[in-house]
């Protein structure tokens, strides 16, 4: 028999999971709003500190809450009746969580770092740079997509759609 959480331990783990998810959603929304604000900077200093704020959010309200969400979600799945691959809604959430984290690691982090480099080199003139425009738009689209995925996962949690994953029975061969 697999390990099962007591009610108190489950409640504690759920609370940690919900706090991590709320932090992740807040960080994603903050990144999106600061990203939109970035384009309306009136001088190089404002541009630099807005991007600096985005980097702080990326480091503290995206990475750690995302990883904590993944960890607590896996533990809740494995240590409760839901299982990791027994229900479609759990598997969908796991997939979306991994995709969202990978997008952040592979793209968002690099994009904010490249914008920071551009701003330190070119200052306020960065706003007129075509590479800045393309990277900025990529950040906005990706942050919007990530926010949409996170909100979708919240709805999936409450509605638990699609039911159980049906196991295929392997039929013995007849000779």
N, C-alpha and C positions, 0 to 999 in steps of 0.2 A: 504494500500500500504506500502510495506517495505521501510526502509530508503535506499536511494541511495546516493553515494558519488558524490560531484561536481567534475568536471574535475581536478581542482587544488588539491583537497584533494586526489583524486585517484592517481594522479601523485606523490604526496608526499609519499603516502603509498606504491606505487610500488617501488619508489626509496629506501625507508627504507627496503623493502622486498629484493630487489636485493642486497643491501649492506650486509644484514644479510646472505643471501645465499652465497655470495662471501666469506664472512668471515668464514662461516661454511665449505665451500669447501677448502679454504686455510688452515684452522685449521686441517681438516682431512688429507689433503696432507702432512702438516707439521708433524703430528703424525706418519703417515706412513713412511716418510723419516727418521725421528729421530729414529723410531723403527728399521728400517733397519740398521741405523748407530750404534745403541746401541750394536749390536752384534759384531761390529768391534772395540770396545773400547780397548785401549792398557794398561789402568791402572784403578784402582778403582775410582780415582777422575773423570776421563773422563766418566766412567760408571755412576757415581752418578749425575754429572751435566747434562748429556744427558737425563737421566730419570727425573731429576728435570725440565728440559725444556719441556719435554712431559707433565708433570703434570700442568705446567703453561698454555700450549696450551689447554689441556683438560678443565681446569677451565675457561679460558677466550675466547678461539676461537672455542670451541665446544658447551659448555652448553648454554651460553647466546645467541649466534647467532642462535642456533638450536631452542630455545624457542621463540625468536623474529621472526624467519622464520615461525614457526607454528602459532603464534598469528597473524602476518600480513597476512599470507596466508588465514587463516579462515576469517579475517575481509574483505579481498578483495573478497573472494568467496561470502560471505553473502551480502555485500554491493554493488555488481555489478551484471550484468546480468548472470554471470556464475553459481552462486548458489553452495552450498556445495555438493549436491548430484544430480545435474541435468545433469552433464556431466561425462563420465567415466574418462577422463584425470584428472579432479579435484579430484575425489574420489581416484584414484590411487595415486596421489601425496600426498593426506592427509594420506592414509594408509602407504606409504613408509616413510613419514616424521615421523609418530608416531613409526613405527618399528625401524627406525634408531635412534631416540631419546631413545627409550626403551633399545636398545642394548647398547648404551653409558651409560645409567644410571645403568643398571643391570650388565653389564659385564666390559666394558672398564675401568670405574672408579675404580672398585675393582681390576682389574688386574694390573693397573699401581701402585696402592697403595701397593699391595702385592709384586711387584718387588722392590719398594722402601724399604720396610721392609727387604727383602732379602739382598739387597745391603748394607743396614746399618749394618746388622748382619754379613755378610760374605765377604763384600768387593768385590775385583776383582774375587775371587773364585766363585762368583755367576754365572759367565758365564759357568762354568762346571756343574752346578746343573741341574738335570733333570727337576725339577719343573720350574726352570727359562726357560729352553728350550721350554717346553710345553706352558707356559704362554706367552712367547715371540711370539711363532708361532700363538697362539690364537689372540694376539693383531694385528699381521700383517694381518692375514686372515680377521679379523673383520674390521679393518681399510680399507682394500681393498674393502670389500663388501660395507661398508658405502660410500666410494668414488664412487663406481660404481652406487649405488642407487642415490646419489646426482647428478651425471652426467646424469643418466637416467631421473631424474626429470626435469633437464634443457631442455633436448630434448623434453620431453613430453609437457613442457610449450610452446615451439615454434611450434610443429607439431599438438598439440591438437587431438590426434588420438581417434578413436572408437566412436565418436559422442555422442549423447544424450542418457541418460538412459531412457529406455521406461518404463512407468508406466503401471502396470497391472490394467486392468479394472475389478472391481468386478461385476460380472453379477448377477442380482437378480434371486433368485430361483423361479422356476415355480412349482406351486402346481398341 
